[in-house]
C-alpha cells in the first residue's frame, strides 16, 4: 500500500468512527439564587425547579392537568379502592448507580407525607405501605381517598420526589445533605458556588419514558450536556447578559425591561405558565400582632390588590384583580365571601385595631430585595398597613435569607417575623388540599402556623368527595372560612414571562421552568 493509500484508508477509518457531538452548556439566569436544596424543607419555586432537575416522581401531571405514570410502569387499584399496587419501570437507577427499589419509594413517601398537607391526609388514611419485592409496593388505605394519585403527582407545594432510602430516612424536619436522585440531571455539588452558579450534568444512565414530554410527564430527554444557573442579582445586568449572548435563558426578566427584549433580534419572549400565579401575604399566627384574629382581619381590609399589582407588574396585560383564594380561570375560582375585602377600607381596619386593643406592636415585615417579581410588594404592604394604623418594621434581605428566617417560630425579639409576601404558581391554587398556605393544622402547618379545626374538616371533606359539584360547594365554604381566619391574603393574579435566545429550541410546556427536551442550536 502506497503512502497516499494508507492516508486515504486512515481517513476512511476515522470517518467511519462514531462522531461525538460538541459538548453543549445551556446557561440560565433563574428568578432567584438557591441555598436550600431539600424539597421537603421549603416549598419555594427555585428549590422545586432544582429538584425537578435531579429527582423524579412516581406520577406526574402533564400539560393538560392529567395524571400520568412517571417512575411507575403499571399500577392496580382494588375494587373497593383501598389497595393500590405499584410496579416501577425497568432500568431506574440512582445517580450512584444503584437500582431504584420499592423500599426507597416507601421511605420517600413517608418523609414527604410528614410535612405536606395532602401527604398528611394520605398518611392518616393509610394502614400500611409494603414492599412486595424490589420493584413492587402496595399502599393499603383505611378508607378511599380520591386524591391519592394526584398527591403522588402534584407539581406544587411540597412535591413527593423519590430519594434513596438512606436519604429519605432523614427526619423530615432536618435538611438532607445528600443530593442523590434518579432524575435526568446530576447536581454537581463540587461545582456549586452559592451566589455564583449551580451546575447540573446530563445523567447518562437516565432512562426516559417512551411518550412525548408533556408538562412534568412523559419522556424527559436531555439534549445538552450541562446546565448552569448563573446568579445575577442586578436585573439590568441579567438582561444585558442575555442580549450579549452570555446566557441563553432568563427566567423572570423585570416587567420594565421587557420592551428592550421585545425589540432585540435573537431573543424570544414567552409565557411558561399560561394561568399565571397569585401574590399572597402571609401573617404569623404565633406572634404579636397577628396572633390576634381581629388584627389579621384589619390587614385584609387595609390591603387592595391594584396597588400591589401596579407596583410589582405595572402592565395591565400581565395582571388581573382576582379576590379568589383559588386561581382565576380554574373550576373552583370564586369571589364568594370576599365582598368588601381588599379595597383599602382604612376606617374598617382602624375599627378592628381598636376592638383588638392594638398596642402598637410593630409588624416585622420581611422584604425580599433580589427577586424582581417580589421586590416592590413589601413597600406597598408597609404603606397600606401604616395608613390603617399599624406600626411596621420592614426588614430587607435577599429571598434565600427570607426563606431561612421563615422557619423560625421564635418571638420577633429572638429573630422571628410577623409577615411576608410571596408568589404562588397556578398549580399551588387548584384546590384546598394542595397549597400549604390553605392548611390550618397548627404545628404541622406551613410557616405562619394557623390553627383552625373547621378549615381542616373542610379540607378533609374535599379530599374525600369525588363529586365535582359537591367539591365546589365545599370549596366555597372553605374560602369563606379562610377569609374569616385569615390564613393568608390573596393579592392578585399575574402573568410572568421568560426570555431566551432564539438558538434555544424545544418545549417549555410545563407550569414551571424545565430543562429537559431543550436543545441549543
C-alpha angles and dihedrals in degrees: 000000000000123000091256092046090055091050092049091048091049091050090050091051092051091048090052093055118098109270117230114220115234114268111263127205121192112204119202137179107213126202091259143010116252130231104151111070101176111098092198092053099060135011094218116144094233093054089047091051090050090049094052087057096058107021135055133209134227091236131011140199117242126214090273094054094254121140115240133179111258113167087007116087097191139347138193131208122201119237092253090049092235101109123056118184119194129193119196123227120260118259100029111149136170120241089259089061098253118129121258108247136194091248089059091056094048092051091047093051091049093051092047092046092055091068111018115089094224090040089055089056092049090049091050089054094046124101096183146339111214134183107225093185137332094293104028132066137169133218113202117196133204090217134358117279114194095205100055097109091038089055092053090049106037114126093200139081108359106357119211097239116178119242135175112277092246088060098037090054088070113114108268089232093055121073118245119237100192112082097192112144138154098233130120095273135048118222109233097217092175090060097044113119111179109225091020115052147334117213130205127182128201112265102228094196094055111119111209121209116257095240121092115266114265123170107315092335136080131033112355098201114182112214100176129061098224142013122203124192106207116204111225114169097186111074093205090053091050092051091048090051090055093046091050092049092245091125130026104212137032113193101194116014113184116261095239092059097049094095089060091054095044091057095049126099116229093032130099127193124206145157117249099187109041094194093051125205143279131243115225139185115217121200123201106241093193100060137052133299098019095045083085116083096213091051091052089049090050089059090052090054092045095055129077125187099223094066092051094046094047092049097045102034110009098186111095089207088068102045142049133196103237122163094187119116085217121064113272113246094041129100098260097046112127139144093214111143094013097098113135095010127114094024099110094252094176094174091058091045092052090048091055092048089052092049089051092049089235105203099200097264103167121246104235097216117193112220121199110209106178104057110078094209091055106031098089097044102080095051089055091048090049093052095048094045091050091050087055093053103266124134110227132198106192112198116195125209139135119286096254090055088051090052091051093048092050090070090067116101090182127120116272089254089060096049100283128134143223106210146345141183129236145164124244124199119234094257090061089061107048099104142353097268102054107061116066090211087068093056121093101183096135115229091012093054124102120270107307089048103215116189122205128142094200093057090049092050091051091049089051090048091052094047091052098043116092097181110095093208092053090044089057092052090050090048091054092050088046092053092051090053093045092056090049093051094035098218085168139337122242110225104187142294124273142183117220123196134209131210133210141171113267087240088074111088134178135066133314093183098140131097089251139022115297127174104200116103091025119124133193112221 
